[in-house]
Amino acid sequence: MKNLEQDLRQICGVVDMPPYSSHQYNEFTSLTSKTSKMTSNSLLSTIVVLTITTFALGQNKLVKYDLYDLNKNGKLQVFNRTLTSFTDKEQNGVRFSENAGDGVAWIDGVNFSNGIIELDIKGKDVLQQSFVGVAFHGKDEKTLDAIYFRPFNFKSSDSVRRIHAVQYVSHPDFPWDKLREKQNGKYEKAISSAPDPNDWFHVKIIVAYPHVIVYVNNSMESCLGIDKLNDRQNGKIGLWVGNNSGGDFANLVVTNK
């Protein structure tokens, strides 16, 4: 149990915080004592709750980014795509054009380390034509971490396709095909209660180096939890689309610890 408590402290960044009061410590140890009987998903959920609490107590900065205005004002650095600001009855955001190869739009002047990334994303239910997500800890358009989604797999009748709904990659060394070949099922998962593949869905990504945990549509159950495959602990943050894919993005909020 002592090791579990230490692991949770490390994941949540508690080692960087002031000492607990006796009341706070008792609450923490009570919570960790329960995790020995938890499933892995429940444990990840507990980790996320503790992480969010830590961010709230520690030094952090929450910023809401108006992607529509950022694009209009030239504050997004776009590679291998055209980016268009749009307004519809649901959202104000940005839309990627479709093109061969990956595309990324970095937020100008923003460095991200640990924290919480939230946004709304919309892809489409067209096989192999919709890969939409977030890039972080980036050096350039070729060197980055990304969490992305394949909406065309969300509700597929093929059970194998469904487990390829959400994906982590570490470019350039660990693209999706290498990860699937070498460690199948570890860095991509299904989404329980999967969203409509043609509709907007909400994404929350929690980064507490080296841990990354992903939630969709405010679910209490994570859909992906991994450890990063590189030693980058900070870098650029932006929007990402894969080969031949466009995509719509809105309501980006970043809490940088």
Order of alpha helices (4+ residues) and beta strands (2+ residues): alpha-alpha-alpha-beta-alpha-beta-beta-beta-beta-beta-beta-beta-alpha-beta-alpha-beta-beta-beta-beta-beta-beta
